[in-house]
Amino acid sequence: MEGSREQVGVVGVGWVGLVTATCFAELGHPVVALDIVEEKVEALRRGEVAIHEPGLADLLRRNAERVTFTTSMDEVLDAARLLFCCVDTPPTYSGDADLSRVRAVVERLPDHGGHALVMKSTVPSGTGAAIRRDKPDLAYVSCPEFLKEGSAIKDFMHPDRVVVGADAGSENAADAVERLYAPLGGEVVRTDVASAEMIKLASNAFLATKISFINEIANVCEQTGADVTEVARGMGLDERIGASFLKAGIGWGGSCFGKDTIALKKLAGNTGYHFQLLSAVIDVNELQKRRVVAKLTNHLGPLAGRRIALLGLAFKPDTDDMRDAASLVLAARLQGEGAQVVAFDPVAADRARDLLPGVEMPASAAEALEGADAAVLVTEWPEFAELDWAELRERMATPLLIDGRNFLDGNALRAAGFTYDGIGRAKVGA
Ligand code: UDX
């Protein structure tokens, strides 16, 4: 290491890898970042960032001199001792994580090159041990990422905690990783590899559990007349529970929760343990996406021939990511009922088009609502709260609004002539 600068290698420049490479460069470290996709590397060399992540393109531009993009593993191995593995681990047909890209990286590492592999990719507990069985001389550190899409740079720069898992023989590499993260100030959890791997899966599974729990409470609130947003407020003030991840809605999605809950369930199952609670968490989420169809039917009767407008398609705001988005299930279910589906998303429409055949996608919310029998707010993009709803009401065939994220002011919408139906808010707008 030269002063407080450490040459960092990043393998895989998808979303996690690019954020990691850019943020280490911002901290002053020279970074060599590898991807096997030539066009991606060339675009990044030109400063073009294909991912919608607020602030990322600007931060990369500011640090362009410190980040080298390459397709050559030899270049990375020559330059850096610490190699952050950021390749993706998507689910296979069996639901287990696909570790083929991780294995491909490991195979390229020389046995006695003095490198340390720092695993950022989400892998099942036990992966690090298996890698070290194959390569006993490779230093190995598990350092899972906890970045949220849409606030990844802030999350990287201000971590709640930094998990650094290492077993005997990898202590120096773990110390080096700790030093890299030290300026960021998050509490360091120094532990063994298997526990570090499990911290990541368990954290995401727990967050998903919180959401499925509040969604079930919301469904009960609809029967009892309580308002789930009030219930969540009252629960969240108990510091043992905490206020975050208690927003009821039409279900969680994204690149991590679906994949990681299933991976943990399968991991447990493969060891002979049936993780019942997690199975329920996953089932509740699948049903939650479909409940909107029942709500629409309650208000409109059969949906065949009805025009239903979806506001928002991305799995959450501030991203164009469509992975596991509730909109995909909802649109397909509505089409299955014979409805005509029209959708507007300010950022994700281009990415969504191929995934949603038969869904019309005009260029504005107002056009999407033209002649609609109902609007369903799917993603809480801030601009939807700024719309002139009184004017939009006139454009719709039926002024029915299903607020899938409890995002809009139900009482104001009701005053503007809408029938408003949120999630778990029986009395709001009734
Ligand atoms: C998540 C984890 O938060 C992050 O730590 C991990 O590294 C990757 O997975 P992300 O997928 O970016 O991050 O999204 P997040 O903000 O956690 O939201 C996940 C989903 O849960 C979204 O669909 C969101 O709409 C939903 N959600 C979140 C709720 O329905 N209610 C809530 O209260 C919070």
Residues whose N, C-alpha, C, O or C-beta is under 5 A from the ligand:
A	BS01	UDX	E145 F146 L147 K148 E149 I211 S244 F245 L246 K247 G249 G251 W252 G253 G254 S255 C256 F257 F315 K316
